């Protein structure tokens, strides 16, 4: 295990041992944490490490806390050490850290403002994707929630205004906000397909909005969410690319129905992209990424859950077999789409411990990270994935 991840383990244990005592002394302070370890094996291709040889390189350790200053002000944050193959090396990072100000509140409504590093309310799972216990499986649907750009999607540094109204018909909420993107090297690997001399920087302000409806009892919920942002590449002295920009507009339509023993979820993601001014090596072009999935979970016992999901994703919704993109940019056509069947099992041993097992059958490699698979000629079009995960929380 990576030394930076190991360094957090004593902290997690100490905070776990002292959590009840801290809360009894100062009730408004809540401290929680979690740790998970997965083993991933693939028939071909690299997914979260050298998975064809069996990878133990998917580890997460997180500590989060919240402090209620008064009924109007809540402070919260989370520190996460995440190791995921070549994409994340276990360095502790601030996932989120914010102040939530309630501006007005009553039985019928609540209005407020969040400031700091704020989790983006995109789709059903993005706000909770940082905790293993809140996932529908070991891995989220990758055609909508790309782990290869997880930090970019997870949060922003800025302000977010929210409003919620409640009635006998249900709850309706609206969130609008803006700020600066949180970038790392995975963004360059994803949008430029290489690690060039230079780096991406936010180009202006990120805009974000979500409109959401929940029926009484939250049995049914649906809504729209989206973000628009621009990235500026600042080339180094030896970069073959010019200073260019990548413009992104990403939105998700979501619906979920939750019954007593089963849950159905479906989401559709639409993402127009445009690359401009990078020079002859990366000519100007536009595309629209598309992804969608249908997922069902069934609780055969209160602590045992089955998962079945089908998802599809395309680098260009008008080129679903990838042939046109392959002629334009080079790699094989199957690198521009993914079609994935997933079956999984979750067992909550008790409140603190959970284990999962998951099998995936893949056609295409669109969801894979170029950082982990830099040579497209070594990729296989059809491949299998099997993973198991153990997770602990307090």
N, C-alpha and C positions, 0 to 999 in steps of 0.2 A: 504494500500500500504506500502511496506517495507520502513523503515525510510531512508535507503541509497538512494533509488530511489527518495524519496521525496526531499532529500537534493539537488539533481541536478535540480529540477524544477525552483527555483529562478535563477540559473545560466543560464538555457536555456532561460528564459524570458528576462533576462538582455541582453544576447548576441543577442537575436532576436531584441530587441529594438534598440540596438546600431550597428547592422550589416551594415545598409546603411551608417551610419555616418563613421564607421571605414573604409569602402571600399572607400568612397569619399576622406578621408584623405590619405589613403595609398592603392591605387588601386590594387597592386599586392597581397594584403591580402584578402583571401576569407574565410568567416566564415559561416557555415551552421549547422543546427541541426534538430532533429526530435524526436518525441515521439509517442508511440503507446500503446494502451491498448486493450487486447482481453478478451473475455469471452468464455470459453470452457466447453462443456457439452458432456459426453460420456455415453453410455448405461451401459458400464462395463469398467474395467481397468482404470489405472491412466495415464493421458497424460497431462503434464504441470500442475500438481497439483491434488487436489482431485476432478477430473472432473466428477465422477458419482454424486457428490453433487453440481456441477457447480463450476468451478474454475475461479477466477479472477487473477490467479498467472502468467499471461504472460504479462509482461510489459517491454518496451524498451525505453530508453532515451539516445540519442547520440548527441555529439557535435564534429564537425570536422572542421578543418581549413587547408588551404594551403597557402603557401607564395612563390611567384616567386622571388627568389633572383636576378636572371638574366636569360637570355634566355637559359642558360645551366643548372641551378640548381633550383630545385623545392623541397620545404619542405612540408610535409603533415602528418597529424595524426588524429586519432579519439579516443575519450574517450567514452566508452559505459557502461551504467548501465543496466544489463539485469536480469530480474527475470523470471524464467521459472520452476515452480514447485519446486521440490527438487534438480534440477540439477544446477540452478544458483540462487543466493540469492540477487541479486541487487547490489553487490559490484562493484563500478566503476573499469573498467579495460581498459588498452590500447589495443584496437583492432589492430591498426597499427600505426606506427610512423616511417617515412622513409625520406631519401634524395634521389632524383632522379637526376642523372647526365646524361645529354645528351652529348655523346662523339663525335657524328658526325650526321649531319642532312642536307638533301637536299630534292628536290622535289621527288626523287626516293627512298630515304631510310632514316632511322633513327636508330641509335645505341645508347644504353645507359646502365647505371648501377644503380641499386637501392640497398641501404644499410640501415639496421635497422630492425624493425619489419615489414615484408612485407606480404601482402595478397597473398595467394597461387593461381596462375591462373589454378585452376582445374575445368574442365567442363565449362558450360555456366554461372552458377550462383554463384560459390563460391566467386568470387571477389566482388560481389554486395550483398551477402546474409545478410550483416549487416544493410541494410536499407529496411524498410518495403515496400516502394514505388517501389523497384526494383524486388520484388518477383512476380512470376506468380500467387501466391495464398498466403493465410495466412501462410501456411507451404510449404516449398520446398518438392519435391519428396524425402521421407525419405529413400527409398531403395538405393539412390545415395548420398544424402546430409544428413547424419545422424546428427540430432540435439543433440543426446546423446553424441557425441564427437565433437561438433561444434568447440571449440577452437583449438583442435588438427588439424583439417582440414583447419581452416580459415587462419592461418598465421604461419610464422617461423621467427626466429631471425637470420639474415645472409645477404647474398649477392645474387643478381639476375641480370644476364646479359640478355639483350633483343635486338633483331634486327628486323626491319620491312622494307620490300621493297614494293614499289607501282608501278603499271603499269596499262595499259588499261585492263588487264585481272583480276585485283583485287589486294588485299593486302595479302602478306604472312609474317607471323611473327614466330619467334622462341624465346623461353625463356628457359634459363637453370639457375639453382641456387642451393644453399645449405645453411645449417645452422642448428640451434637447434630447436627442437620441442617446442611448447608451450603446457604444460601439466596442467591438473587439476584433481580433484578426479573422474570426470566422466570417465576418461580413464581407471582407475582401475576397476570401476564398469562394464564397457563395456567388457573389455578383460579378467578379472578375475572373474566377476559376484559376487563380494563381496567387502567389505571394510576391507581388512586385515591390520594387524599391519605391517606397512611398506609403501613404496611409489614407484611409477614409476619414473624413470629418463631417459632422452635421452641417448641412447647407440650409441654414434658416431654421424655422420653428416647425416642430411636429404638430399637426392638428389631429385631434381624436374626438370621436363622438360615439355614444351608444344609446339606443332607445330600446327599452326592455319591458315586457309584460309578464307578470306572474299571476296565475289564477289563485283563488282562495285555497289555502293549504299547499300552494306551490306544486300541485300535481301536474299542471301544465305550465310551461314557460317558453317564450319565444321572443326573438328580437333581432335587430340589426346593429352591427358595430363595425367601425372602420377607422382607418388612420391614413394620413397622407404625409409623406416625408420626402426629403431630397438629401442625397449623399454626395459630397464633393471629394474627389480623389486628388490628393496633393502629391505629385510625383517627386521622387528623389532624383539625385543626380544621374543615376544609372537606369532609370525607369524607361522601358520602351513605350510607355503610354504617356499621352499628354494629360494635362489637367482636365478632367472630365466630370460629368455629373450623372448620377443614376436617380431617376424620379420614380417614386413608388406610391401607388394608391391601393390599399389593401382593405377589403371589407368582407364580412362574414354574415351570412344569414343562418340563424340557429333555431332549433326547436327541440324540446325534450318533454316526454310524458313519463311520469313516475307513478307506477301503481304499487300495490302493497308488496308484491314479490318480484316485479320486473320493471325495467326502465328501457325505453326506446329513445335514441338520440340520433339526430341527423343535422349535419352542417354542410354549408356550401361556401367556399371561399373563391373570391374573384380578385385578381391582382394585376392590373395593368402596370407594365414596366417600360421605362425608356432610358436608353444609354445615349449620351451625347458628348461629342468633342473629345473622345479619347485618342483620336488619330487613326492611321491606317490599320494598325494591328487589331483594333476593336472598333469597327465602323458603327456609325449611328444606326440604331434599329429599335423597333418597338415589338413588344409581345404582350400577351395576356395569359398569365398563369391561372390555372383553374384546379380546384381540388374539392372533393366531396366524399362523405362517408355516411354509412348507415350502421348503427351499432345497437346491439341488444345485450342487456345483462339480466340474468335470472338468479334469484336468491333461492337456492334449493334448501338452505337452512339459514337462520339469521346470521350466521358467521361464515357461510360458504356461498360463493357467487361464481357463476359461469359467465363468460364473455364471448360474444361472437361479433365480428366486425368485417365489413368490406369497404375498401376505400380505393379511389382512383385520383391520380394527379397528373397534370400535363404542363410542360414548360410553355406550350402554346396551345390554347384551346382550339385553334383552327388547324392544328397539325398534330392530331392525336397519335399518329404512329411515329412521329419524330423524324420522318424522312426529309422534309424541307429544312428543318433545323440542322440535321446532320450534313446536308449538302452545303449549308451556309457556314457552319462553325466546326465541322470535322468529326467529333466523336460519333460512335454508332447511334442509330436511331433510338435504341432502347434506353439510352441515357436521358431521354427527354420525356419519359413517362414512367409511372409506377402504378401497378394494380396489385393490391395486397389483401389476402385473406388472413384474419387473425382469430385464433381461439385461445382462451385463457381461463385460468382458475385462480380464485383468491380464497385464502383461508385466514380469517382473523382468529388467531389462537386465543388471544385475550385482548383487552383494550390496548395493551402496550405493543404487542407483537403481531406481525402479519407476514405471511409468505405467499408468493405468487409463482405461477408457472405460465409460460406463454409460447405458443407456436405461431409462426408467420410463414406464409407462402407468397413469394414475391415474383412478379413479372415486371422487369424493368428496374432501373436504378436511379430514378429521378430524385428520390428522397435521400440518397447517400451524400455524404460530405466529400467534396473534392479534396479537402485537406487530408482526409483519411484514405482517399482513393485517387491520388494525383495522376495515375496513368490509366486513361479510359480503355486502353487496349487489353488491360488485365481484368476488366470487369466481365462478369457472367450475366446473361440476360435473365435466366431463371435461377432462383436461389432460395434457400430455406434459412429460417432463423429460429433458434430455440433459446429461451432465457428463463432463469429462475431468479427470484429476488427475495431477500429477507429484509424487513424493516422494523425499526423500533421507534417509539415515541414516548414522551412524557409530558 
